[in-house]
Amino acid sequence: DMTDAILEGARNIRTTEPSIVFRWHPNGRTKTKRLVFECIRDGLGYPSITHDGTGVEQLKYYSQFSLNKNGATDDEAHYWANVLCMSPGLCGRRKTQKTRTEGGGSLFPAKLLEITLSDGFDWSYSNMQLGPHTGKAETFKTFDDVVEAFRLQFRYAISLLVRAKDVMRHFEAECLQMPFVSSIDDGCMELGRDAVELSEQPNGWHNPITTIVAANSLVAIKKLIYDDKKYTMQQLLDALHVNWQGHEEMHRDFLNAPKWGNDD
């Protein structure tokens, strides 16, 4: 009933902040789910929907990597709320995520796909080799070759992101202590450690921005280059390097290609 009241209030007040999140579960009642969809339909962009069971299992999985062997218990894993945008996190006075860098970071799959098509070289912005050499796209014989090269670029970027995050955690613990946040966390008070340093419950969130752009681009490449063979990879590369100028018909074809998740 409280969830229904919050959703109805959000529809009536129509303010974009604070945003709200709905923990979806197969056993949830239909009336509440309908209110969720009606609220989204109103156009304010919320509530975002997270899968309750997946969130619980994620917290239970990460708990095994707790450095002091004090990760989430099964009961605690069921009592979670969203941290930042879409990452399940524990609630209460202990084991919560206390700083943004306690989790992961952001990366851009669309950019990773762009450099995948140029052997890891960033020609459009930094003019430098950003990723590993994964081969020239015009030599890829199959769509699987494209996907494998993209996977390797993605893996490299994730590794770089996590290693950079770990370095920052070290220096933040030395230079950016948070005494107030530490004072309201029972774990920090018990162990005498700062909130920036202490991470009893790991949180492996990452923020891959432009994921759907990369997915739709891959679908378009598969259809127009490898399935229909309407264009070659070299033609696509030439068009991208001039931002589609002089290739307007080709641009329309790629924009109108099937989209991931639409059952096209």
Contacts in CASP RR format, 6 or more apart in sequence:
PFRMAT RR
TARGET T0000
AUTHOR 0000-0000-0000
METHOD contacts of the structure
MODEL  1
DMTDAILEGARNIRTTEPSIVFRWHPNGRTKTKRLVFECIRDGLGYPSIT
HDGTGVEQLKYYSQFSLNKNGATDDEAHYWANVLCMSPGLCGRRKTQKTR
TEGGGSLFPAKLLEITLSDGFDWSYSNMQLGPHTGKAETFKTFDDVVEAF
RLQFRYAISLLVRAKDVMRHFEAECLQMPFVSSIDDGCMELGRDAVELSE
QPNGWHNPITTIVAANSLVAIKKLIYDDKKYTMQQLLDALHVNWQGHEEM
HRDFLNAPKWGNDD
3 22 0 8 1.000
3 32 0 8 1.000
4 31 0 8 1.000
4 32 0 8 1.000
4 35 0 8 1.000
6 20 0 8 1.000
7 20 0 8 1.000
7 32 0 8 1.000
7 35 0 8 1.000
7 36 0 8 1.000
7 38 0 8 1.000
7 39 0 8 1.000
7 47 0 8 1.000
8 35 0 8 1.000
10 20 0 8 1.000
10 39 0 8 1.000
10 44 0 8 1.000
10 46 0 8 1.000
10 47 0 8 1.000
11 35 0 8 1.000
11 38 0 8 1.000
11 39 0 8 1.000
11 42 0 8 1.000
14 42 0 8 1.000
14 44 0 8 1.000
15 44 0 8 1.000
16 44 0 8 1.000
16 45 0 8 1.000
16 46 0 8 1.000
19 45 0 8 1.000
19 46 0 8 1.000
19 47 0 8 1.000
19 48 0 8 1.000
20 46 0 8 1.000
20 47 0 8 1.000
20 48 0 8 1.000
21 46 0 8 1.000
21 47 0 8 1.000
21 48 0 8 1.000
21 49 0 8 1.000
21 50 0 8 1.000
21 81 0 8 1.000
21 82 0 8 1.000
21 86 0 8 1.000
22 36 0 8 1.000
22 47 0 8 1.000
22 48 0 8 1.000
22 49 0 8 1.000
22 50 0 8 1.000
23 50 0 8 1.000
23 51 0 8 1.000
23 52 0 8 1.000
24 33 0 8 1.000
24 36 0 8 1.000
24 49 0 8 1.000
24 50 0 8 1.000
24 51 0 8 1.000
24 52 0 8 1.000
25 51 0 8 1.000
25 52 0 8 1.000
25 53 0 8 1.000
36 47 0 8 1.000
36 49 0 8 1.000
39 46 0 8 1.000
39 47 0 8 1.000
40 46 0 8 1.000
40 47 0 8 1.000
48 82 0 8 1.000
48 85 0 8 1.000
48 86 0 8 1.000
50 82 0 8 1.000
50 86 0 8 1.000
50 88 0 8 1.000
55 77 0 8 1.000
55 80 0 8 1.000
55 88 0 8 1.000
56 77 0 8 1.000
56 78 0 8 1.000
56 80 0 8 1.000
56 88 0 8 1.000
57 77 0 8 1.000
58 88 0 8 1.000
59 72 0 8 1.000
59 76 0 8 1.000
59 77 0 8 1.000
59 80 0 8 1.000
59 88 0 8 1.000
59 89 0 8 1.000
59 90 0 8 1.000
59 201 0 8 1.000
60 72 0 8 1.000
60 74 0 8 1.000
60 77 0 8 1.000
62 71 0 8 1.000
62 72 0 8 1.000
62 201 0 8 1.000
62 202 0 8 1.000
62 203 0 8 1.000
62 204 0 8 1.000
63 71 0 8 1.000
63 72 0 8 1.000
63 73 0 8 1.000
63 77 0 8 1.000
63 201 0 8 1.000
63 202 0 8 1.000
64 71 0 8 1.000
65 202 0 8 1.000
66 200 0 8 1.000
66 201 0 8 1.000
66 202 0 8 1.000
67 199 0 8 1.000
67 200 0 8 1.000
68 191 0 8 1.000
68 200 0 8 1.000
70 95 0 8 1.000
70 200 0 8 1.000
70 201 0 8 1.000
71 95 0 8 1.000
71 200 0 8 1.000
71 201 0 8 1.000
71 202 0 8 1.000
72 90 0 8 1.000
72 95 0 8 1.000
72 201 0 8 1.000
76 90 0 8 1.000
76 95 0 8 1.000
77 90 0 8 1.000
79 90 0 8 1.000
79 91 0 8 1.000
80 88 0 8 1.000
80 89 0 8 1.000
80 90 0 8 1.000
80 91 0 8 1.000
81 88 0 8 1.000
81 89 0 8 1.000
81 91 0 8 1.000
82 88 0 8 1.000
82 89 0 8 1.000
83 89 0 8 1.000
83 96 0 8 1.000
83 97 0 8 1.000
83 203 0 8 1.000
83 205 0 8 1.000
84 100 0 8 1.000
84 205 0 8 1.000
84 207 0 8 1.000
85 207 0 8 1.000
86 205 0 8 1.000
87 97 0 8 1.000
87 103 0 8 1.000
87 203 0 8 1.000
87 204 0 8 1.000
87 205 0 8 1.000
89 96 0 8 1.000
89 97 0 8 1.000
89 201 0 8 1.000
89 203 0 8 1.000
90 96 0 8 1.000
90 97 0 8 1.000
90 201 0 8 1.000
93 184 0 8 1.000
93 185 0 8 1.000
93 186 0 8 1.000
94 185 0 8 1.000
94 186 0 8 1.000
94 187 0 8 1.000
94 200 0 8 1.000
95 187 0 8 1.000
95 200 0 8 1.000
95 201 0 8 1.000
96 185 0 8 1.000
96 201 0 8 1.000
97 103 0 8 1.000
97 201 0 8 1.000
97 203 0 8 1.000
98 178 0 8 1.000
98 181 0 8 1.000
98 182 0 8 1.000
98 185 0 8 1.000
98 188 0 8 1.000
98 195 0 8 1.000
98 196 0 8 1.000
98 198 0 8 1.000
98 199 0 8 1.000
99 172 0 8 1.000
99 178 0 8 1.000
99 181 0 8 1.000
99 195 0 8 1.000
99 196 0 8 1.000
101 165 0 8 1.000
101 168 0 8 1.000
101 169 0 8 1.000
101 172 0 8 1.000
101 196 0 8 1.000
102 169 0 8 1.000
102 199 0 8 1.000
102 203 0 8 1.000
103 165 0 8 1.000
103 202 0 8 1.000
103 203 0 8 1.000
103 204 0 8 1.000
103 205 0 8 1.000
104 161 0 8 1.000
104 162 0 8 1.000
104 165 0 8 1.000
104 203 0 8 1.000
104 204 0 8 1.000
104 205 0 8 1.000
104 206 0 8 1.000
104 207 0 8 1.000
105 161 0 8 1.000
105 165 0 8 1.000
105 205 0 8 1.000
105 206 0 8 1.000
105 207 0 8 1.000
106 161 0 8 1.000
106 206 0 8 1.000
106 207 0 8 1.000
106 208 0 8 1.000
106 209 0 8 1.000
107 157 0 8 1.000
107 158 0 8 1.000
107 161 0 8 1.000
107 206 0 8 1.000
107 207 0 8 1.000
107 208 0 8 1.000
107 209 0 8 1.000
108 208 0 8 1.000
108 209 0 8 1.000
108 210 0 8 1.000
109 154 0 8 1.000
109 208 0 8 1.000
109 209 0 8 1.000
109 210 0 8 1.000
109 211 0 8 1.000
109 213 0 8 1.000
109 214 0 8 1.000
109 215 0 8 1.000
110 210 0 8 1.000
110 213 0 8 1.000
110 214 0 8 1.000
110 217 0 8 1.000
111 122 0 8 1.000
111 210 0 8 1.000
112 150 0 8 1.000
112 153 0 8 1.000
112 154 0 8 1.000
112 157 0 8 1.000
112 214 0 8 1.000
113 150 0 8 1.000
113 153 0 8 1.000
113 214 0 8 1.000
113 217 0 8 1.000
113 218 0 8 1.000
114 122 0 8 1.000
114 124 0 8 1.000
114 240 0 8 1.000
115 121 0 8 1.000
115 122 0 8 1.000
115 130 0 8 1.000
115 131 0 8 1.000
115 153 0 8 1.000
116 134 0 8 1.000
116 137 0 8 1.000
116 146 0 8 1.000
116 149 0 8 1.000
116 150 0 8 1.000
116 153 0 8 1.000
117 137 0 8 1.000
117 233 0 8 1.000
117 236 0 8 1.000
117 237 0 8 1.000
117 240 0 8 1.000
118 136 0 8 1.000
118 137 0 8 1.000
118 237 0 8 1.000
119 133 0 8 1.000
119 134 0 8 1.000
119 135 0 8 1.000
119 136 0 8 1.000
119 137 0 8 1.000
120 129 0 8 1.000
120 130 0 8 1.000
120 131 0 8 1.000
120 132 0 8 1.000
120 133 0 8 1.000
120 134 0 8 1.000
120 153 0 8 1.000
121 128 0 8 1.000
121 129 0 8 1.000
121 130 0 8 1.000
121 131 0 8 1.000
122 128 0 8 1.000
122 129 0 8 1.000
122 130 0 8 1.000
123 241 0 8 1.000
131 153 0 8 1.000
131 156 0 8 1.000
131 157 0 8 1.000
132 152 0 8 1.000
132 153 0 8 1.000
132 156 0 8 1.000
134 148 0 8 1.000
134 149 0 8 1.000
134 152 0 8 1.000
134 153 0 8 1.000
135 149 0 8 1.000
137 146 0 8 1.000
137 149 0 8 1.000
137 233 0 8 1.000
137 237 0 8 1.000
138 232 0 8 1.000
138 233 0 8 1.000
138 234 0 8 1.000
138 237 0 8 1.000
140 146 0 8 1.000
140 149 0 8 1.000
140 233 0 8 1.000
142 226 0 8 1.000
143 221 0 8 1.000
143 222 0 8 1.000
143 225 0 8 1.000
143 226 0 8 1.000
146 218 0 8 1.000
146 221 0 8 1.000
146 222 0 8 1.000
147 218 0 8 1.000
150 214 0 8 1.000
150 218 0 8 1.000
158 206 0 8 1.000
161 206 0 8 1.000
169 196 0 8 1.000
169 197 0 8 1.000
172 196 0 8 1.000
173 194 0 8 1.000
173 196 0 8 1.000
173 197 0 8 1.000
176 196 0 8 1.000
177 194 0 8 1.000
177 195 0 8 1.000
177 196 0 8 1.000
178 194 0 8 1.000
178 195 0 8 1.000
178 196 0 8 1.000
179 194 0 8 1.000
181 188 0 8 1.000
181 195 0 8 1.000
182 188 0 8 1.000
182 189 0 8 1.000
182 193 0 8 1.000
182 194 0 8 1.000
182 195 0 8 1.000
182 198 0 8 1.000
183 189 0 8 1.000
185 195 0 8 1.000
185 198 0 8 1.000
187 193 0 8 1.000
187 198 0 8 1.000
187 200 0 8 1.000
188 194 0 8 1.000
188 195 0 8 1.000
188 198 0 8 1.000
191 198 0 8 1.000
212 260 0 8 1.000
215 260 0 8 1.000
216 257 0 8 1.000
216 259 0 8 1.000
216 260 0 8 1.000
218 260 0 8 1.000
219 257 0 8 1.000
219 258 0 8 1.000
219 259 0 8 1.000
219 260 0 8 1.000
220 254 0 8 1.000
220 257 0 8 1.000
220 258 0 8 1.000
221 233 0 8 1.000
221 236 0 8 1.000
223 257 0 8 1.000
223 258 0 8 1.000
224 230 0 8 1.000
224 231 0 8 1.000
224 253 0 8 1.000
224 254 0 8 1.000
224 257 0 8 1.000
225 231 0 8 1.000
225 232 0 8 1.000
225 233 0 8 1.000
225 236 0 8 1.000
230 253 0 8 1.000
231 250 0 8 1.000
231 253 0 8 1.000
235 247 0 8 1.000
235 250 0 8 1.000
236 250 0 8 1.000
236 254 0 8 1.000
238 247 0 8 1.000
239 246 0 8 1.000
239 247 0 8 1.000
239 250 0 8 1.000
239 251 0 8 1.000
244 250 0 8 1.000
244 251 0 8 1.000
258 264 0 8 1.000
END
